[in-house]
Amino acid sequence: MHLVIAKVNETLFEGEAHSLVAPGASGEMTVLGHHEPLITTLKKGDLRVHLEAGDEAKRFAIEGGVLEIRPEGATVIL
């Protein structure tokens, strides 16, 4: 899936990812390609981006944000 993680005027990550683990408002959630479309708020925690199945995750500490999942990919706005 195509993933973008961005702040105002700054892109922290943009590229293809196997999965994203995010601290959703209702608990931790894992997003894979072809996930059902959804918009949710994020709480303080770590975003973990896996570029390939089973690899070590890239981590991004966040204070909160919004996650939008669409058929073509996912976007995190911090």
C-alpha positions in Angstrom: 0.0 0.0 0.0 1.1 3.5 -0.6 1.7 5.3 2.7 2.2 9.0 3.5 3.1 10.3 7.0 3.2 14.1 7.2 3.1 17.2 9.3 2.4 20.7 8.1 5.2 21.5 5.6 7.0 18.2 6.3 6.7 14.7 4.9 8.2 12.2 7.4 7.6 9.1 5.2 6.2 8.4 1.7 6.5 5.1 -0.1 5.3 1.6 -0.3 4.7 -0.3 3.0 3.5 -3.8 3.8 1.7 -2.7 7.0 1.2 0.1 9.4 0.5 -0.3 13.1 -1.0 2.8 14.7 -2.3 3.8 18.1 -6.0 4.4 17.1 -8.4 6.2 19.4 -10.0 2.9 20.3 -6.8 0.9 20.5 -3.9 -0.3 18.5 -4.7 -1.2 14.9 -2.9 -2.8 12.0 -3.5 -1.6 8.4 -2.6 -3.8 5.4 -3.1 -3.3 1.7 -6.8 -3.3 0.6 -8.0 -2.3 4.1 -11.6 -1.2 4.4 -11.8 2.6 3.9 -11.8 4.5 7.3 -10.9 7.7 9.0 -9.9 7.7 12.7 -8.1 9.8 15.2 -4.8 8.7 16.6 -3.6 9.0 20.2 -0.1 9.4 21.6 2.2 6.5 20.9 4.3 5.0 18.1 3.5 4.5 14.4 5.3 1.4 13.2 5.8 1.0 9.4 6.8 -2.4 8.1 8.2 -2.2 4.5 8.2 -6.0 4.1 6.5 -8.8 6.0 8.6 -9.7 9.1 11.1 -6.8 8.8 12.1 -4.5 11.6 9.7 -1.5 11.7 10.5 2.1 11.1 9.1 3.9 14.2 7.6 7.4 14.5 6.7 8.8 18.0 3.5 10.8 17.7 1.4 13.0 20.0 -1.8 12.3 18.1 -3.2 12.8 14.6 -5.6 11.5 12.0 -5.4 8.4 9.8 -7.3 8.1 6.5 -7.4 4.8 4.7 -8.5 4.7 1.1 -8.4 2.0 -1.6 -5.2 3.5 -3.1 -3.3 3.8 0.3 -3.2 5.5 3.7 -2.3 9.0 4.9 -1.4 10.0 8.5 -1.6 13.7 9.3 0.2 14.7 12.5 
